[in-house]
Amino acid sequence: MSLRVSSGRSKKPAVREETFLTEEDFLRPLNDDETFLTADDFKNADNLQRDHIPAGKILWKQVFRKGDIRGKAAWKLENSANLRRNGVITGTRKWPNGRIPYVISNQYNERERAVLARSFQSYHDKTCIRFVPRTAVDNDYLYIGKIDGCYSDVGRAGGRQELSLDNGCLQYDTAIHELMHSVGFYHEHERWDRDEHITILWHNIDREAYDQFGKVDLAESSYYGQLYDYYSIMHYDSLAFSKNGFETMVAKASEMTPVIGAAIDFSPIDVLKMNLMYQCTDLKTGTSPAVPLPLPTPSEILENKKDSRTKSIEPTQKIEDEDCRDRTNLCWRWSDRCKSFFFEKIMQEFCALSCGFCVPKKPQGLPNSVSKASPPAFASTILTKSSTSYLNHG
């Protein structure tokens, strides 16, 4: 028999190490397949070449015929007699304070991450909307990944909200289009007043895509007082969902048919509507953010790319024209572009009078001192604080 003799020594109790959550823990993605953009991604975005394939020509050409709106918004549309909204107005569909938490898939390579960064930065530069890394307390957020084609829900849907930018979708135009859905906007050609501006050619539309040409529900939406926008990044092109290669929608003004769906960046109205929706103001100046002139068509950009530096030139020789007028009431905002090499052609088309590219033709039989009444030259108009007060919303 053996005896176990105690040495009389008592074991020391184990010391429990205590740790605490840090700020990095709250910022770390909750899943291993999710990540965020980094400062290097935003630096790389500055070196990207401008893409030239408009989103309006890509999104409807996907294998499925359900367009690029999916999720809760798509389900609601399928059960609402084709009534749609252009920009959501209900507070529950907007992102509080314009803050949109996001995570992205780790499947994106360096160039694709740079495209996303460039798209985010465009929103940050032109609006008060901010795409921010999701934290542990953000229940509603965007998951951006290579899921299945190019699509998004509209506005804040609640919970994990998928935005798919798959292979073939990773270019700037398409990314900002899908992100604008997430911000809260439907397509421009679905506005309630669209029949005053475009004609839908139903006999050329694929039957399975009829629901892509629904019209707006004014009870839940707003255009924020803006005119129909042929230049919108949210406009599909004239061949959208064609079953036979012929046009499915044409502009009432025939010269605008090639314009729709050709946008490669935000139009001024796109930017203004987002700023109005989220009641943005420029914190640095207390005024509305600068709104860019509508970009020329891709062919014009390529034509001018060889010498697109902003060197000033004198307007071309003034032409006496009976139809000398401005075709937009925003020329006063773009007066600094009249002598821009890059924007000369588009300013001649839309702001010929204000920029001095033409002079109103004098009626026959009247003295030289008498001429036709013409709109004021907005380019030389002195703007007062009261005349631009409405812009404080955007």
Order of alpha helices (4+ residues) and beta strands (2+ residues): alpha-beta-alpha-alpha-beta-beta-alpha-beta-beta-beta-beta-alpha-beta-beta-beta-alpha-alpha-beta-alpha-alpha-beta
